[in-house]
């Protein structure tokens, strides 16, 4: 069955708006697609401990803006989703999912071009979440649906994980030294994105 990108984004936004805990939100995403795209890996995906990276992701965000404080003019943060080359334990380069954080003095809820030329581009801005790469390992053999799942599941996980961090984990004072509110969006470079609740 073909699923439109608009339908996928609409479902993700609905789950985010439901304000459920991270694990429950992830379960809602998996249940939605398991009904539409029957496969034997959905239960494995649902059992992933999606909270395992939360402490590290929170510490990464706080460390970035502590070591490289946000400039006064920053009003929006972009959490980008990319694939990069990383050495495995045997010293062999392997393509893995990573996310990065940048900031801008511009923001447009309808157009993510504001994130293309950031004025806040800190060192060590990348982190490799285990959950993203475990998800990729589970779905990569589904040749028929991989292109779609490789889009929606990373976007869903990152949106839900960052939402969870903003809601109750991160020290917001690190981000709000110059602004009362910071917009946050998550998405792919040159691809789809989703706007999250601001840091305020």
N, C-alpha and C positions, 0 to 999 in steps of 0.2 A: 504494500500500500504506500502511495506517495503522500508525504506530509509537507504542507507548504511551510516556508520559513515564517510567514506571518502567524500561522497557527502555532508554530513552535515558540516563537517569541511571546505570543499572547498567553500561552500556557505558563511559560516561565514567569511572566509578570504577575499572573494570577497567584502562583505559588508564593512568590516573594511578598505579595500584598496580604497573603493569609497570615503572615507574621508567626509562623510555626517555628519550633526549634529546628536547628540545622538538619539533624538526622531524619526528622519527620518530613521536612521539606524535600530532601533528597529522595525519600521513599515515594513521595507524591509524583516527582518527576519520573522515576523509574516505572511506577505503576502505569502512568499515562502512556509511555511508549511500549511497554510490554504488552498492552492490550492491542496496540496498533501494528506492532512488528514482532510477532511471536518468535522467540529464540530461546535457546537453553541457557544463555548467560545472564538473563535478567535477575534471577535470584542471587547470583554471585555479585552482581553490581549493587543490588539492594543491601547486601550484607557488608559492603565496604564500610569501614569505620571512617566516615567522612570528617569526624572531629579530630582525627589524629594529628593533623598539621596545624590546627588552629593556634596553639601556643606559639609555634615557630613563626607562623605568618604574622601574628600580632607583634611579636618581638621584632621581626624584620621591619614592619611598617614603622614602629616606634623608633627603632635604631636609625633608620634612614633620616627621619625628620629631626632626630636629636643630633646626629653627627653632621647632617647637612640641613640646617633649619630652612623651612619654607620662606621664600622671599615675601615681602610685605604685599606684593601685588597678586599673589597666587589666590585664585578663587575656585579652582577646580583641579581635581586629581583624576588621572587616567590610570587604570590598572589594565595593562596590555597583556594579551595571551599570545605567546609565540612558541615556535619550536626552534631550539638551538642545538648545537653540537656540544656534548659533554663527554668527558672521558669516563668509561666504566672502570670497574675494579681491576681490569686487565690492561688498562691504558689504551683501550680502543675507543675511538670516537663513536658516539651513538647519538642519534637524534632524540631529544627529550622535550617534553613540555616544560615551559617556564613562564613565570609572570614577572612583570616589572611595573614600577611606579614612576610616573612623571607628573609634572604639574604645569598649569597654564594660567595666564592672566585673562583668558577668554573662556567663554562657555556658551554653548547653544544646545538646548535639550533636543532639538530636532536634527542636528547635523554635527557629527563627531569630528569635523575638520579642525575644530578648535584644539584637538589633541595632537595634531600632526607636527607642529613646531613648538615643542614645550620650552618654557624658559626655566623650568626646574627639571634637571636631568642628573640626579645624583649618582655618584659612584656606587658600585655594589647594589644597583637597583634591581637586579634579577634574583629570583629565588626559584628553586625547582621543587614544587609540591609533589609529595609521593602519591597523593590521591589521584592527581591528574594522570600520572604515568601508569599507575595501576589500572585505571579505567581504560587507558589506551591499549594496554596489553590484553585486556579482556575482550575488547570489541574489534581488534584489528584483523581478525580472521573472518569477519563477516563482510566479505567483499561486496555483497549486494548493497548493504546499508552503511558501510563504513564512512563514506564521504559525508553523509548526513549526520551520523552519530558523532563523528569526529568534530563536527561543528557545534551541535546542540549540547552535548554532555559536558565538554570543557567550559562552555559559556555558562551553563546552568550551575556547575559546581563552583566556579569562581564567583559568580553573582551571589550565590547562597552563602558561600564561605565569607566573602567580604561583608555582606550584609550582617551576618552573625557577629563579625568582629566589630563593626561600627556600632551595632546595637548595644553591646555589653562587654566588650573585651578591651578595646584600645583606650588608652588615655587620651581623650580628645583635646586636652589642654596643649598637647604637643603640636596639634594641627591648627589651633585657634588663637595663636598669639597675635595675629594681625587681623583676622576676620571673625565675624560672628558665626559664619557658616561656610563650609567648603563643599562644593558639588563633587559627586563621585560617579564615574562611569566605568564600566568594565567591558572589554571587547577585544576583537581581533584587529591587528593592523590591517588596514584595507579590507575590513569585513564588518560583520554585524556587531552591534554593541547593545548594552542595556544600561539605562540610568538607574542608579540606586538612590536610596535615601541619603541626604547630605549628612556630613559630620557637623553637628551643632550642639 
